[in-house]
């Protein structure tokens, strides 16, 4: 019974997003983990919404990410009620200047703890969520 409860708890745990990229790099160095940086338009970009719902919030990805990744979302919503603080908007714009100059949405990057790009996905991945998660996990394992 305890195992079933633990399994259910693990599968419904929310994904943890680090709001500060510099802090994510610091933690990634300490924990020897990689960073997944996602550029999204959460309230206007259809493929971004699908990516988040079907991939980033899938139980298989969430479980793997909580053990292997630091997650950063640079969101660029259009509706005023969804726009973050001025500080968060500035951080997201600064990240876009470095990693997303073309303004692609969604854009997902796998980075090392120094911010070096290891892998890039433009748009929604062309594989299933399970295959995409396995690909990221393999890269994480190869860097440990």
C-alpha positions in Angstrom: 0.0 0.0 0.0 2.8 2.4 0.9 4.4 1.7 -2.5 1.2 2.6 -4.4 0.8 5.8 -2.3 4.4 6.7 -3.0 4.0 6.0 -6.7 0.9 8.2 -6.9 2.6 10.9 -5.0 5.6 10.8 -7.4 3.4 10.9 -10.5 1.4 13.9 -9.4 4.3 16.0 -8.1 4.5 19.3 -10.0 7.5 20.2 -12.0 9.7 22.7 -10.4 10.8 25.7 -12.5 13.7 27.9 -11.3 12.8 31.5 -12.1 16.5 32.7 -12.1 18.8 31.3 -14.8 22.0 32.4 -12.9 20.7 30.6 -9.8 19.9 27.6 -11.9 23.5 27.5 -13.2 24.8 27.7 -9.7 22.6 24.9 -8.5 23.4 22.8 -11.6 27.1 23.1 -10.9 26.6 22.1 -7.2 24.4 19.1 -8.1 26.2 18.2 -11.4 23.0 18.5 -13.4 22.0 19.9 -16.7 19.6 22.8 -17.4 16.6 22.6 -19.6 15.7 26.1 -20.8 12.3 26.5 -22.5 11.1 29.7 -24.3 7.4 29.9 -24.5 4.4 32.1 -25.1 2.1 30.4 -22.5 -1.1 32.3 -23.4 -0.8 32.7 -27.2 1.5 30.0 -28.7 -0.4 26.9 -29.6 2.7 24.6 -30.0 4.0 26.0 -26.6 0.8 25.0 -24.9 0.9 21.5 -26.4 4.6 21.1 -25.5 4.0 22.0 -21.9 0.9 19.9 -21.6 2.0 16.8 -23.5 5.8 16.8 -22.8 6.9 19.0 -19.9 4.0 18.0 -17.7 4.0 14.3 -18.6 4.6 12.0 -15.6 7.6 10.3 -17.3 9.3 13.7 -18.0 8.4 15.1 -14.6 9.9 12.2 -12.8 13.1 12.3 -14.9 13.4 16.0 -14.6 13.1 16.2 -10.9 16.1 13.8 -10.6 18.3 15.1 -13.4 17.6 18.6 -14.5 17.2 22.2 -13.4 14.3 23.7 -15.4 14.0 27.3 -16.5 11.1 28.8 -18.4 11.5 32.1 -20.2 7.9 32.9 -20.8 6.6 35.7 -23.0 2.9 35.9 -22.5 0.8 38.6 -24.2 -2.1 39.0 -21.8 -1.4 41.6 -19.2 -2.6 39.4 -16.3 0.0 36.7 -17.2 3.0 38.9 -17.5 5.5 38.5 -14.6 7.2 41.0 -12.6 9.5 43.6 -14.3 12.4 41.7 -12.9 11.3 38.4 -14.4 10.5 40.1 -17.8 14.0 41.5 -17.8 15.6 38.2 -17.0 13.6 36.5 -19.8 14.5 39.2 -22.3 18.2 38.8 -21.3 18.0 35.1 -21.9 16.4 35.6 -25.3 19.2 38.0 -26.3 21.7 35.1 -25.6 19.8 32.0 -26.6 16.8 33.0 -28.7 17.7 36.0 -30.9 15.3 34.8 -33.7 12.3 34.7 -31.3 11.4 31.1 -31.9 8.5 29.6 -29.9 8.6 27.1 -28.5 12.4 26.7 -28.3 13.9 24.3 -25.8 17.6 24.0 -25.1 19.6 21.5 -23.0 22.5 23.3 -21.4 25.4 22.4 -19.2 26.0 24.2 -15.9 28.1 26.8 -17.7 25.2 27.6 -20.1 26.8 25.9 -23.1 24.1 24.5 -25.5 24.2 20.7 -25.8 21.0 20.2 -27.7 18.3 22.4 -29.2 14.6 21.6 -30.1 12.7 24.1 -32.3 9.0 23.7 -31.9 7.4 20.6 -30.5 9.7 17.5 -30.5 9.1 15.1 -33.4 9.2 12.1 -31.1 6.8 10.9 -28.4 7.1 12.4 -24.9 8.6 9.1 -23.7 11.2 9.0 -26.5 12.0 12.7 -25.9 12.4 12.1 -22.2 14.7 9.1 -22.9 16.8 11.2 -25.2 17.3 13.9 -22.6 18.0 11.3 -19.9 20.6 9.7 -22.1 22.4 13.0 -22.5 22.2 13.7 -18.7 23.6 10.2 -18.0 26.5 10.8 -20.5 27.5 14.0 -18.7 27.7 12.6 -15.2 
